[in-house]
Amino acid sequence: MKPTEYFAASRLLIVAGKGGVGKTVVTAALARAAAMAGRSSLIVEVEGKSGLPLMFGHPELGYDELVLHKGGGTDGHAEVTARTITPDAALIEYLEDHGLSRISKRLVSSGALDIVATAAPGIRDILVLGKVKQLQRSAAADVIILDAPAAGHAITFLRSARGLMDAVKVGPINTQAKDVLELLEDHDACQVLLVTLPEETPVNELVETAFSLEDQVGVGLGPVVVNGLYEDYPGLGEPAAKAAEDADVSLLAGEAEALDEAAEFRRHRIALQADQVDRLSEQLPLPQLTMPFLFQSEIGPDELDRLARAMLVGIEALDVDLTLGEGS
């Protein structure tokens, strides 16, 4: 599949996964991959204080859009922007748009939203998703990428629309929930990409989350992103002493043994990861995108571009239906 086609297929991509699997890194890589494919992207972050802007070389995000990567350069890449959406800020904007600007901030500062949230669980999530729906409807970018809450909250986050429709039968909240639910259930407009590591527990939790989202929310599931894969280099099985001799390189005492141990560890790690990837394929009939493990403590623009290029390679290899239950 051509990346331009993939990023044109769904205007909203929701990235979700267990905490610690690299969900935000995948979000950033998707946005850069879209830009490299010539599609502008808007990242929406909902939990606050993530390291996402630092990956683009920027300090922090706010409610207003921030340009993370300018488009239109000689490289042909499109623009990447980002913003944070919180329930309080979304409520203020909603009230201001409906002629209630004089009381909007007073309502939020007084804690009225907390009272409403207690009376109608899910109202905070629906305020955020309603704003995302508005951005999607207004075509704020070619593709909007939502960095969703971690897996446990992701289900309740995405289920909030249906819950509020059942709880609130009439009025603006019901209308907002209905609009959000229509978006989430439109598999041509919205896809959820689940992220995992090639390890037993994250894979188990991803499979459980996938079927919970399919059954309880009805969203379309896109490719699974397997993050942190060790790359298999040619020559890992060759003894270090022989490789050094062939390369006319001298090793100090003990270095050949240390290199052989490191190679053995990497081969063992690669084998374990391959087993988990195969198990994931068997339990969840979805295509997979993979991203390499990077041996850096922090991800910056250069590392992010490397991950984005790996994402593009994976997208180009996609040649199957992208939604669970539809041709899978």
N, C-alpha and C positions, 0 to 999 in steps of 0.2 A: 504494500500500500504506500502510495506517495505521501510524505508528511503533510504536504499542502492539503491533500484530501482528508487526511485524518483530523487535522485541526479545523477543517471546515465542516466535518460531520456533526459535531456537537458543540454548540456555542458555550456550554457550561460543563466543565470538568471538575468533579469533586474528589479531592484526594483525601483518603482516610486510612488509618492504620493504628496499631497499638503504639503507645508511647515508646520511643527509643528505636524504632525501625527506620528512621530517616524520612518520615512523611514530609516534613518541611523542605528537606533537601530535594526530594522528588518533585515537589511543587515548583521550586525554583528552577530545576532542570527542565521541567516541562515548559515553563514559560520561556526559557532561553531557546529550547528546541523549536518552539512555535515561532519565535522571532527569527531564528536561522532559516526557517522554512518560509519566511515572508509574511507571517501572520502576527498581527499585534496582539498582545496579551495583557490582561489585567489580573493581577493576583489579589485575592481578597483574603485577608488574615483575620481570624475571629477571636483568637485566644489572647493576643497581645504579648509583647515582649519576646517575640521569637527572634532567632538569629538570621531570619531571612534577608533583611536589608543588607546585613554585613556581607553576605555572599556576593552582592552586587557592588560592594564598596560604599554603602551608605549607612549612616548611623541608626536610624529608626524610622518607623512608619507612623502616620497619623490618620485621621479620618479623611482628610483631603488626599487626592491622588498624588503620588510621588513618582516621578520618572526615574526608573532604575537603570534603564538602558535606552539611549536615544536611537531612534530609527532613522532611516533615510541616508545612512552613510555609504561609503564606497563598498562596504561588504554586502550591501543589499539586505541587511537584517532589519526587521521591523522593531517597533517600540515595545518596551516592557514597562508597565506601570504597576503600582501596588497601593493598597490602602488597607487600613484596619477598620472593621465595622463592629461596633459594640452595641448592645441593646439600648443603652441610654442615648447614645448619639443618634441611632436610627429612630428612636422615639421622638427626639427633639426635631429632627428633620421632618418626620411624618406630621407632627403637630403644626410646624411652621408652614408646611405645604398646604395644610387645611385651615389656614388663617388663625391659628392659635399660638402665634409666636410669643405673645406677651406672657403666657402662662406656661410655656413648654419647659423652660429651664427651671422654673419654680417647682413644677411637678416632679422633675427628676431629682432636684436637690432636696426635696422634702421626703424622698423615699417612697413616693406614691407607686413607683414602678415595682418596688419590692412587695407592696401590699397586693397589687394586681397580679404579680407573678405567683404569689401564694394562693390566691383565689382561682387563678386559671393557669395551671402548670403548662409550660411550653410557650408562654407568651414572649419570653425573652428570645427564644430560638426563632419564633415566627417573625419577630421584628427584624432580626438579622437576615433570615431567608427572604423576607419580603423585600428588603433592600437589594439583595442579590437578584431577585426576580426583576426588580425595576431596572437594574443595570443590564441584565440580559435582554430585556425587552427593548431598551433604548440603544442596544448595540454599542455599549461603551467601549468594546474592543472586539476584534475578530473572535477571540476566545477568552472566556473568564475562567480562571482557575481558583477554586475555593480550597484553601487549606483548612479542612474540617477539623473538629475536635478529635481527640484520640478515640480509639475504637469503641470503648464502652459508652462514651457520651455521644459518639457519632450516630448510634442507632436511635437514641432518644431525640437527638438533634434533628435528624431527618424524619423521625416519626411524629414530630410535634404538630405538623400540619393536620394530619389525620386525627390526632387526639383532640385538637382544638375544634375541628369541624364537628366532632361528636359531642363536645362539651358545650360549644357556643353555636346555637342553631341559626341565629340571624345577626345582622349588624356588620360593621366594618371588620371585626376580627374574623368572622366567618368568611367574609369575602377574601380577606388577605390569605387565610389558610387555604381556601379553595384555589386561589391563583398559584400559591406555592406548590400545592399538591399536583396540580395540572402540569407544572414544570417538571417536578421530580419524576412523574410517571410518563413523561414524554421522552422515550428512549432516543428519539432523533435529536432532541435538544439538550439532553442532560445525560451524562455518564458518571458513574462512580468508579474511581480507580483505587483499589485497595493495595496497600504497601506491606511487604513483609521482609524479614531476613530469612536466609536459607537455614533456619534452625527449627528444631522440633516444636517448641512452644509457640513461637510466632506463627508458624505455619498452621498449627492447630487452631489458634485463635482467629486467624484470617479466614479459614474455611467456615468456622462457626459464624463469624460476622457476615460473610458473604451470603449465606443462606438465610440468616436473620433479616438482612436488608432486603433480600429478594422476597421473602415471605411477608414481612411486616410493613415494608415501605413501598415495595413494588418498583424500585428504581432499576434502571438498566446498568448492569455491571460491565465495565470496560475491561481492558487487559489488566492482569495482576502485575504489579511491579515488584520484582525480586531485587532487593537492594543489597549491596555489600558482598558481591561475589568475588572470590579470589580468582585472578586470571591464571590460566594454565600456560606456562611458558615452555617452548621447546627446550629440551635438554635438562629438564628437572631430574630426570632419572639417570643422567650420566654422572659418574663419580667426579667429584671436584678436582681430584688430582689429575685425572686424564684430561679433563677440560682445560685445566691450567697448562698442562704440557702441550696440548694442541694449539693453544693460544700463545705459547711461549711466554707464560707469566709465571713468576716465582711466588710461591706461597710460604709463609712462615710456618714454623712448627705448630701443629694443632689447627691451623686454619682450614685445611681440607676436611678434617673431621667435623669441624663446626659448620662448614658449608653443607656437608652431606646431611647433617642433622636438621639444618634449616630447610633443605629441600624435601626431606622426608616429612617434616611437619606440614609443609605446604601441600604436598601430595595428599597427605591424610586429610587435611582440611578441605581440599578440593573434592575429594571422594565423599566426605560427609555432606558437603553442600549439595553435590549432585544427587545424592540419595533423597534429600529433602525436596529438591526441585522436582524430581520424578514423583515423589509422593504427593506433592501439591498438584501436579498434573493429573494424577489418578483420581484425587478426591474432588477436584474443582475443574470442570471442563471449560476453562477460559484460556485464551492466549496469554503469553507472558512477555513482559519487557524486563530486561535485566540491566543493572547498573553495577559497575565494578567497585570493589573496595578500594578506597584511597587511603594511603598511609600518611595522612595529614591530620593534625589535630583540629584545624580550622579549614573551612571551605571558603575560598575567595573566588574572584572572577575567573581566573585561569582554570581552577579545578572545576568550577561550575560549567564552563564551556566544554571541558572534557566529558563531563557527565551528560551534558546536552547532546553532544555528538554520539555518545553511546545510545541515548534514547532515540535519536533519529535512525540509527542503524537498526534498532529493534523494530521501530515503526515500519520501516521499509520492508522488513521481513514478514509483517503481518499479512495473512492471506485467508482469514477466517471470519465468521460472524462474531461480532464483538459483544453480544449480549447473552447472558445466561438464560437458557430456556427458549431461545429463538434460534434454532438450527444447531444448537450445541449437542 
